[in-house]
Amino acid sequence: MWFKTTSDSGGKLIGFGQKPDTVNGARDRQIWMDTVGKVHFGVYPRSGTTPLAQDVLSSAQALNDGQWHLVGGVLWPGGQVLYVDGRKAGEDPNVTKAQGYLTGYWKVGFDFKFYDWPFPPTALYFKGAVDEVRAAKKSYSKEWMLLNYENQRPESRFLRFDKP
């Protein structure tokens, strides 16, 4: 998904949960921004740990600079990967599974109480702009993620039409 913000309250960008219109207790595959502007991709529960914990990948830099950014989270047999602006921002090849659901809902821009997750925002709602959201049952390659960013980023020269 593409997003931009200057907020310092953070908030959920996208995530999966069981309830369609209220805050979820059961949740997974979350991407959120913390109060310093870093983006995190978390899955739940962490495999093989007791008590259960989250597997979280984080961006190195703050992204609440008012510019458009592309963020993506991938969970596949090759591991968990966080992409920021078309490039890997973090990965863990040991995380290949997450919480399973028979039914559920993708929520964009709201929901998710962070009481037991790291790097919590202070807002349940993302304060910013969101565009081009995609959730898929397939895993996109690193080449696809980079192409998607280069194709749509501001000032892209990937495809240009000159006036006659």
C-alpha angles and dihedrals in degrees: 000000000000119000142163133192145148093203122130094197095075120202144181117304099183138337147150127250144152102249121072102204111014135061110286126235091185110055143149145168093044128175115189143156122236128215094272093052101257118138123226133195115202137179127191138248108027108230117251099003130118120231093033115253137181128260105223131182119192138199115245094222135049114255101193092100098118092255127117113261132183116220128182137173122204128190114184140137087281092060144262117315134183117202124196120185092347097309135094110266094176142348142184115192090192094065107080103142139050139182112307126227132189090204135003149138138251112229124196124201100356146051135051126103108226097203093127102026126089124250096024122195121225093230132064089204125063110236105211144055125302128192141167099020116186131181117181141175090225130073118241119220125242088251091055091049092051092046091050090053097044091047094055109023120120112276091013115170092187092112120009134174116203119209113250 
